[in-house]
Amino acid sequence: MAFNFIGSAIAALRRAILGEARVIAAFPIIEIGGGPTPFMPQVTVLEQDITKLQVALNDFHIPLEATLHQVVIPSIERHFDSEGPGWAQLAQSTVEKRGSAHPILQETGTLRSIATSDGIWNITRTELIGSGSFSGADYGSYHMSGTRNMPARPFIGLSEGDINQISIIFNEWLGTEVRVVGGF
């Protein structure tokens, strides 16, 4: 099971910013006194800036990395800390075996440690993907989806607040790219 939190959102952002096809409008001709003078020096500079910006906006690695460290991993940590959202309580047989009903999913701490490590995440130019493989805590995927005998206790997921924070990260990054790379 792979977790791709914002791949489609990034694709929509790219389509909105870059458009589906590159269209360059005809540049104006300015006539002052003697004859037509192409209005090109400023337009050429602008086109170069737009081209640099277009190249920069094809690589979302920076905001994706910020999203992982500032939103996704802290969200997973909150889920473990708060035992949820919506996690079922432990079965009575499990409570008796452990001697305690809490903390849920943290008997040894291995799953939490692996789920909040960079190692299970892959950041490409356009995607942040969780591998879904919790090597060393292979039971993690069963907790995410549940089984016939065990309720799901998903510890990876984004809240509305998380999504808002991701929007802020991308907006700040986009503003910086437009100012610094695009020269606007």
Backbone bond lengths (Angstrom), bond angles and torsions (degrees), N, CA, C in turn:
res aa  C-N    CA-C-N  psi(-1)  N-CA   C-N-CA  omega(-1)  CA-C   N-CA-C  phi
1 M - - - 1.449 - - 1.523 107.70 -
2 A 1.291 118.55 122.94 1.462 122.76 178.74 1.518 108.75 -106.64
3 F 1.306 116.01 146.57 1.452 121.35 -179.90 1.517 108.54 -112.69
4 N 1.311 118.38 110.16 1.456 122.75 178.59 1.520 106.01 -115.57
5 F 1.330 115.94 92.82 1.445 120.92 -171.73 1.514 114.28 -69.44
6 I 1.314 117.89 -38.69 1.454 117.24 -169.85 1.516 113.82 -133.59
7 G 1.315 117.62 18.52 1.466 120.61 179.46 1.509 112.54 -57.19
8 S 1.332 117.35 -47.18 1.464 118.99 -178.53 1.527 110.97 -71.33
9 A 1.325 117.22 -32.83 1.465 119.45 177.37 1.528 110.72 -65.34
10 I 1.324 116.34 -38.80 1.465 120.42 178.41 1.520 109.71 -66.31
11 A 1.319 116.75 -42.35 1.470 119.94 179.00 1.523 110.45 -60.13
12 A 1.323 117.02 -41.65 1.464 120.59 178.42 1.528 110.63 -65.48
13 L 1.334 116.41 -40.79 1.462 120.72 178.22 1.527 110.40 -62.10
14 R 1.335 116.86 -44.86 1.463 120.08 178.87 1.521 110.89 -61.04
15 R 1.357 117.30 -43.69 1.460 119.50 -179.99 1.526 110.62 -63.18
16 A 1.339 116.07 -39.94 1.457 119.40 -178.50 1.524 112.16 -67.93
17 I 1.337 116.62 -39.05 1.459 120.12 -176.96 1.520 111.52 -82.26
18 L 1.313 116.21 -48.53 1.455 120.14 -172.41 1.516 112.92 -91.81
19 G 1.308 117.13 -19.71 1.452 120.06 -176.60 1.510 110.57 76.06
20 E 1.299 115.92 165.92 1.461 121.07 -178.71 1.525 111.47 -78.04
21 A 1.297 117.77 -28.71 1.466 121.07 -179.92 1.518 108.18 -141.31
22 R 1.310 116.52 152.23 1.460 121.41 -179.74 1.525 108.56 -87.22
23 V 1.326 116.30 123.20 1.458 121.57 179.51 1.525 107.26 -124.20
24 I 1.308 116.70 126.16 1.461 120.97 176.08 1.516 107.45 -113.39
25 A 1.312 114.79 120.99 1.461 119.97 -179.20 1.527 109.81 -72.64
26 A 1.300 115.64 157.34 1.467 120.59 175.17 1.524 108.29 -65.42
27 F 1.353 116.38 137.95 1.448 119.87 -178.38 1.531 109.69 -86.63
28 P 1.321 116.84 149.00 1.459 119.86 -176.35 1.530 112.47 -73.32
29 I 1.295 115.08 155.96 1.464 122.73 172.94 1.526 105.81 -109.80
30 I 1.329 115.26 132.99 1.465 119.55 179.85 1.521 108.05 -112.68
31 E 1.323 115.47 130.37 1.459 121.04 178.38 1.516 108.13 -110.31
32 I 1.352 115.29 119.86 1.455 120.12 176.24 1.514 106.32 -132.96
33 G 1.278 117.68 112.45 1.449 122.71 178.04 1.511 113.45 72.57
34 G 1.329 118.60 -96.89 1.444 122.75 -167.30 1.512 117.76 -78.04
35 G 1.238 121.61 -33.18 1.451 120.63 -177.35 1.517 111.00 176.65
36 P 1.313 114.68 177.46 1.465 117.34 -176.91 1.520 111.89 -67.37
37 T 1.328 115.60 135.72 1.454 122.79 176.38 1.531 107.84 -121.31
38 P 1.303 116.54 121.89 1.467 116.74 179.05 1.523 110.61 -62.49
39 F 1.307 116.16 135.98 1.456 123.97 178.27 1.530 106.69 -88.73
40 M 1.337 116.95 73.72 1.456 119.56 -170.12 1.521 116.66 -111.51
41 P 1.331 122.07 -36.36 1.468 118.14 -172.67 1.532 113.00 -55.89
42 Q 1.344 117.16 -49.75 1.453 119.55 -179.02 1.533 111.29 -66.81
43 V 1.325 116.15 -36.92 1.456 120.14 -179.75 1.521 110.23 -66.82
44 T 1.315 118.20 -39.25 1.459 121.25 178.76 1.526 110.22 -63.03
45 V 1.315 116.58 -43.24 1.460 120.53 177.80 1.521 109.36 -63.32
46 L 1.317 117.70 -44.86 1.456 121.91 179.10 1.525 110.79 -60.68
47 E 1.323 116.89 -43.81 1.461 119.81 179.54 1.525 110.76 -63.41
48 Q 1.338 117.70 -39.11 1.460 120.61 177.65 1.526 110.77 -63.86
49 D 1.339 116.51 -41.90 1.464 120.47 177.88 1.531 111.03 -63.56
50 I 1.319 116.21 -42.20 1.466 120.17 178.99 1.520 110.17 -64.75
51 T 1.320 117.68 -40.01 1.468 121.45 178.88 1.523 110.24 -63.44
52 K 1.349 117.76 -44.46 1.464 121.07 177.48 1.528 110.57 -60.48
53 L 1.324 115.40 -42.38 1.465 120.20 179.51 1.524 110.92 -65.10
54 Q 1.310 116.74 -41.06 1.464 120.72 179.23 1.532 110.10 -61.14
55 V 1.329 117.52 -42.51 1.464 121.04 178.05 1.530 109.85 -62.82
56 A 1.326 116.56 -44.80 1.465 120.61 -179.17 1.526 111.37 -62.95
57 L 1.324 117.07 -36.10 1.463 120.51 -177.06 1.523 112.86 -79.80
58 N 1.310 117.26 3.27 1.465 120.84 173.35 1.520 111.14 -92.88
59 D 1.326 117.85 0.16 1.458 121.59 -178.71 1.523 109.10 -130.79
60 F 1.329 115.75 106.83 1.463 122.46 -177.42 1.526 112.09 -98.49
61 H 1.331 117.99 17.25 1.459 120.88 -175.34 1.527 112.05 -56.58
62 I 1.321 117.65 -43.83 1.476 120.86 -176.85 1.527 111.65 -62.03
63 P 1.344 120.00 -53.27 1.472 117.55 179.95 1.529 112.77 -70.06
64 L 1.322 118.05 -26.60 1.468 119.65 176.71 1.526 110.78 -68.81
65 E 1.327 116.34 -40.49 1.463 119.55 177.31 1.528 110.49 -64.89
66 A 1.332 116.49 -41.36 1.466 120.07 176.33 1.527 110.28 -63.02
67 T 1.322 117.54 -39.71 1.465 121.59 178.09 1.526 110.64 -60.97
68 L 1.323 117.02 -44.26 1.462 120.41 179.56 1.526 110.79 -59.37
69 H 1.349 116.59 -50.49 1.465 120.21 -172.90 1.524 114.09 -80.63
70 Q 1.330 117.45 -29.27 1.461 119.59 -176.68 1.524 113.48 -96.98
71 V 1.335 117.64 -19.74 1.462 119.42 -175.41 1.531 112.74 -125.54
72 V 1.320 117.78 -57.46 1.470 120.62 -171.05 1.531 111.44 -64.98
73 I 1.318 118.05 -54.78 1.468 119.95 -178.59 1.533 111.39 -63.08
74 P 1.338 120.21 -45.62 1.468 118.64 175.32 1.540 112.98 -59.88
75 S 1.331 117.46 -33.47 1.463 120.58 177.38 1.530 110.73 -64.34
76 I 1.327 116.71 -43.47 1.470 120.37 177.42 1.524 110.17 -62.08
77 E 1.325 116.33 -42.95 1.467 119.76 178.36 1.525 111.39 -60.57
78 R 1.352 116.54 -41.65 1.480 119.85 177.55 1.524 110.83 -62.24
79 H 1.331 117.16 -39.33 1.471 119.52 179.47 1.526 110.79 -62.28
80 F 1.317 117.24 -43.28 1.463 119.26 177.42 1.530 110.87 -66.02
81 D 1.340 117.60 -42.68 1.467 121.09 -178.43 1.525 112.29 -63.00
82 S 1.342 116.33 -40.55 1.467 120.24 -174.91 1.531 113.07 -95.51
83 E 1.347 116.26 0.27 1.467 121.56 -177.55 1.525 110.82 54.04
84 G 1.290 114.25 54.65 1.457 117.19 179.66 1.496 111.66 169.78
85 P 1.281 117.05 -165.75 1.455 127.79 23.07 1.525 113.06 -85.18
86 G 1.307 114.68 142.78 1.453 121.30 172.19 1.510 116.73 73.48
87 W 1.326 118.38 18.46 1.458 119.12 179.89 1.528 110.00 -70.36
88 A 1.312 115.62 138.16 1.464 121.28 174.40 1.527 108.80 -70.46
89 Q 1.321 115.92 148.94 1.457 120.10 175.71 1.524 109.03 -67.54
90 L 1.302 116.59 159.69 1.462 121.02 179.14 1.523 110.38 -66.42
91 A 1.322 115.58 148.89 1.461 120.56 175.08 1.521 109.07 -63.49
92 Q 1.314 116.46 150.01 1.463 121.06 -179.10 1.526 111.21 -58.13
93 S 1.325 117.45 -37.04 1.469 120.39 178.87 1.530 111.12 -63.78
94 T 1.329 116.98 -36.24 1.468 121.11 177.89 1.523 110.07 -69.78
95 V 1.311 116.62 -41.47 1.475 120.94 179.12 1.525 109.30 -61.17
96 E 1.330 116.83 -44.04 1.464 120.65 -179.67 1.528 110.95 -64.34
97 K 1.330 116.25 -40.56 1.468 120.85 179.97 1.531 111.18 -66.03
98 R 1.334 115.85 -42.23 1.471 120.78 -177.77 1.515 112.53 -81.81
99 G 1.334 115.54 -29.08 1.458 119.60 -175.60 1.514 112.53 86.93
100 S 1.354 116.83 5.35 1.457 120.77 -178.96 1.530 109.54 -159.89
101 A 1.324 115.36 149.57 1.470 120.37 178.08 1.526 112.08 -91.66
102 H 1.321 117.00 -8.14 1.463 120.46 -176.29 1.522 109.70 -140.30
103 P 1.286 119.07 152.40 1.458 128.63 -2.65 1.535 111.47 -81.50
104 I 1.304 115.77 148.29 1.458 121.87 178.53 1.526 108.79 -78.46
105 L 1.307 116.56 138.93 1.475 125.90 179.09 1.528 113.55 62.36
106 Q 1.316 117.52 21.14 1.461 118.66 -178.09 1.522 112.46 -136.21
107 E 1.303 116.40 38.87 1.466 119.03 -179.36 1.529 111.16 -60.85
108 T 1.348 116.65 -45.07 1.474 119.99 178.98 1.529 112.82 -111.49
109 G 1.327 117.60 -19.87 1.459 121.54 -177.19 1.520 113.63 88.94
110 T 1.330 116.98 -4.33 1.463 120.82 -177.13 1.526 111.65 -63.88
111 L 1.327 116.88 -48.00 1.463 119.85 -178.43 1.524 111.00 -60.56
112 R 1.309 117.23 -46.00 1.463 120.70 178.65 1.522 111.17 -59.64
113 S 1.308 116.50 -44.77 1.466 121.03 -179.79 1.523 111.50 -60.60
114 I 1.315 116.59 -44.36 1.466 120.11 -179.44 1.520 111.02 -69.83
115 A 1.340 116.87 -42.91 1.472 120.84 -177.33 1.524 112.21 -65.57
116 T 1.318 117.79 -25.79 1.468 120.77 -178.96 1.526 112.72 -102.49
117 S 1.326 116.05 12.58 1.469 118.83 177.93 1.525 110.26 -95.24
118 D 1.310 116.01 155.76 1.465 121.13 176.69 1.521 112.03 -64.62
119 G 1.324 116.80 -22.91 1.450 121.93 -171.43 1.515 116.38 -61.17
120 I 1.327 118.19 -25.33 1.470 118.91 -178.79 1.527 111.99 -93.16
121 W 1.320 116.99 0.83 1.460 121.65 -175.98 1.526 110.74 -110.28
122 N 1.307 115.37 142.05 1.456 121.67 176.21 1.523 107.42 -123.55
123 I 1.309 115.78 126.00 1.465 121.21 178.26 1.523 107.56 -111.48
124 T 1.321 115.38 121.06 1.462 120.95 174.88 1.519 107.47 -108.04
125 R 1.321 116.84 -170.13 1.469 120.49 177.24 1.516 111.32 -63.67
126 T 1.334 117.43 -28.37 1.464 119.94 -172.09 1.518 115.04 -127.85
127 E 1.324 118.76 -2.48 1.457 119.48 -174.63 1.521 113.02 -142.36
128 L 1.325 114.30 148.84 1.458 123.49 168.71 1.520 104.79 -115.33
129 I 1.324 116.08 113.31 1.458 120.03 -173.15 1.525 109.83 -126.15
130 G 1.319 115.04 127.05 1.452 120.60 171.40 1.511 107.87 -85.92
131 S 1.313 117.22 135.72 1.464 120.55 -174.65 1.521 112.40 -68.14
132 G 1.328 117.40 -25.25 1.453 119.40 -175.57 1.518 111.43 77.71
133 S 1.318 116.19 -2.19 1.458 121.87 178.43 1.517 107.82 -104.59
134 F 1.303 115.63 120.39 1.453 120.49 -178.60 1.531 108.15 -108.74
135 S 1.331 115.56 65.50 1.456 122.00 -176.23 1.527 109.43 -54.28
136 G 1.314 115.26 123.82 1.459 120.88 -175.73 1.516 111.25 99.72
137 A 1.330 115.68 -16.50 1.468 122.62 176.32 1.528 106.74 -146.74
138 D 1.324 114.67 57.71 1.466 121.05 -174.07 1.524 113.43 -58.04
139 Y 1.305 117.21 -21.40 1.463 122.18 178.95 1.526 112.29 -69.25
140 G 1.332 117.91 -10.43 1.469 121.61 -178.09 1.511 113.10 -57.32
141 S 1.329 117.42 -40.63 1.466 119.35 -179.58 1.515 111.66 -65.84
142 Y 1.343 117.72 -30.71 1.463 120.13 176.11 1.525 111.29 -67.82
143 H 1.318 116.25 -37.34 1.465 119.45 177.22 1.532 111.09 -67.79
144 M 1.333 116.00 -36.35 1.472 119.08 179.15 1.523 111.92 -62.34
145 S 1.335 116.87 -44.54 1.465 120.01 -173.83 1.524 114.08 -104.88
146 G 1.322 117.70 -16.02 1.452 120.84 -176.91 1.517 110.86 80.78
147 T 1.315 115.24 169.67 1.466 121.91 176.65 1.521 107.38 -134.92
148 R 1.308 115.34 -178.13 1.458 119.85 177.99 1.530 110.22 -60.77
149 N 1.324 117.92 -32.57 1.465 122.35 -175.75 1.528 114.39 -107.45
150 M 1.321 116.63 2.03 1.466 119.05 -176.17 1.527 109.41 -141.88
151 P 1.338 116.87 130.54 1.466 118.33 179.70 1.532 111.54 -70.54
152 A 1.323 115.59 152.87 1.463 120.99 175.32 1.528 108.85 -67.80
153 R 1.304 115.22 138.02 1.466 122.25 173.65 1.533 106.41 -133.29
154 P 1.342 115.99 74.64 1.466 119.03 -175.89 1.525 111.67 -66.73
155 F 1.298 115.22 124.40 1.468 120.79 179.79 1.518 111.44 -105.34
156 I 1.332 118.14 -7.74 1.457 121.87 175.52 1.520 107.54 -114.41
157 G 1.312 116.01 122.03 1.455 121.87 179.04 1.518 108.99 176.50
158 L 1.309 116.04 160.09 1.460 120.81 -176.80 1.526 110.31 -113.18
159 S 1.315 115.22 134.53 1.458 121.11 174.36 1.532 108.79 -87.34
160 E 1.315 116.15 172.77 1.463 120.03 176.63 1.529 110.29 -61.69
161 G 1.330 116.77 -37.96 1.465 120.56 176.92 1.526 111.94 -63.44
162 D 1.339 116.09 -38.50 1.466 120.45 176.91 1.524 110.41 -62.39
163 I 1.319 116.19 -44.48 1.467 120.62 -179.58 1.520 110.47 -63.90
164 N 1.323 117.11 -39.06 1.472 120.13 175.99 1.529 110.91 -62.78
165 Q 1.326 116.67 -40.75 1.466 120.02 178.82 1.524 110.97 -64.85
166 I 1.335 117.17 -38.31 1.464 120.62 176.90 1.522 109.96 -63.25
167 S 1.323 117.34 -39.88 1.473 120.88 177.23 1.519 110.81 -60.60
168 I 1.322 116.41 -41.48 1.467 120.46 178.86 1.525 110.16 -63.37
169 I 1.331 116.95 -44.63 1.474 120.54 178.96 1.517 110.26 -58.42
170 F 1.341 116.99 -47.42 1.464 120.02 -178.24 1.521 111.29 -68.13
171 N 1.334 118.67 -38.77 1.466 120.74 178.23 1.523 111.39 -63.51
172 E 1.332 116.93 -42.86 1.470 119.97 178.62 1.524 110.62 -64.66
173 W 1.324 116.85 -43.21 1.463 120.68 178.53 1.527 110.35 -62.46
174 L 1.318 116.95 -45.29 1.461 121.17 -179.81 1.523 110.80 -61.39
175 G 1.327 117.32 -43.92 1.464 120.50 177.64 1.517 111.99 -59.80
176 T 1.322 116.19 -41.71 1.465 120.56 178.03 1.519 110.95 -64.87
177 E 1.328 117.16 -44.41 1.460 120.35 179.84 1.523 111.20 -62.12
178 V 1.321 117.29 -41.70 1.469 120.69 -179.79 1.523 109.71 -64.09
179 R 1.353 117.66 -42.83 1.458 120.71 -178.77 1.528 112.42 -72.07
180 V 1.326 116.41 -49.12 1.466 120.71 -171.32 1.529 111.74 -82.33
181 V 1.312 116.77 -55.03 1.476 120.15 -175.58 1.529 110.60 -77.32
182 G 1.322 116.10 -45.93 1.464 119.33 -176.44 1.513 113.38 -78.07
183 G 1.323 116.93 -17.40 1.455 120.41 179.18 1.525 113.83 72.01
184 F 1.321 116.62 24.68 1.482 119.31 -177.18 1.504 111.35 -100.19
